[in-house]
Amino acid sequence: MENKGSNLREEIWVAGHELKETLTRLVAEGNARSLIVWSEEGKKLLEIPLSGGLAVGGALVLIAPFLAAIVGIAAMVKKVRVEVIRHPGDGDNDQGR
């Protein structure tokens, strides 16, 4: 994870068929501010802005409009890079569980 300014950035490489599950898991964690999906060639495919502090159910409803794009991307690519932008102090990264 890398710190740029006041945000933390994490990059995760996932297979295309795992994209939907990965994005759903990241949203459910509740501490991501934005998710950006990049192709292997470095082209931005999708950006999902999220609000910090949303309840899990609310956050999952928030990404519903992106689901068709996510499924389409997953069908076209073998591997993508997901950039997770977090704001320090959002959520606890499940450390207390």
N, C-alpha and C positions, 0 to 999 in steps of 0.2 A: 504494500500500500504506500502511496506517495502523497505527501502533503504539499499542496499548491495554494498558497494564500491561507484562507481560513477553511478551505474544504479539503477533505481527504479523497483521493482517487484510487480506485482499485480496478485492475483489469482481470477479467476471467475469460479464458478461451473455452468455448463449448461447441459440441457438435450441433449441427443445425436441428436435428430431431430432438435435442434436449433443450432447445431455446425457450419454449413456452414454460416448461417446468422450472427452469432456472430463474426466469423473470418473475414468475409467480412467487417463488420462494424468497427472492430478494425483496419484493414488495411486501410480503407478509412479515419479514423481519422488522419492518417499520422504521428503519433508520436511514434509508436512502433518500436523497433529495432529487436525484435524476438518474435515469438509466439510458445509456446510449449504446446502440448496437452498430458495430462496424463490420464491414466485410473483411476477408483476408487481405484484400488489396488496399485497405485503408479508406474505403468509401463509407460515409455515414449512411446507414440504412434506416434507422429509426431512433427517435429521441422521445423518451417518456418522462415528462416533468412530474415530480411528486411533491406533495406538501409534507413537511415533517410533522410528526405527531398524530397522523391519522390513525384511526382504529383499523385493525386488519381488514375487517369487512368493508369499510369505506374505501380503503386503498385498493382492494381487489376490484371493486366496482369502478374505480377510477381508471383502471387499465383495460376495462372491457372494450372500449372503442378501438384499442390497439390490437386486440386479439386476432382479427382477420389479417392484419399486416404481419403479425408475428408468425402465424401459421403459413402465410405465403412466403415469407423470408425463409422459414425453416425448410420448406419444400424445395427452395432454389439453391441453397448453399450447403456445403459440407461442414464448414467451420466458421464461427463468428467470434468476434471479441466483444465482450460486454464490458463497458466502462461504467462503474458504479461510483457516483459522486455522493459522498456523505458529508454532513456538517458535524464537526466535533461536538460531542455532547448529545446528539440525537440518539435516543435509545441506549441500551446498555450492551448491545452485541450479545445478548443472552448470557452474560457472565454470571448472573445470579442463579441460573438454573442448574 
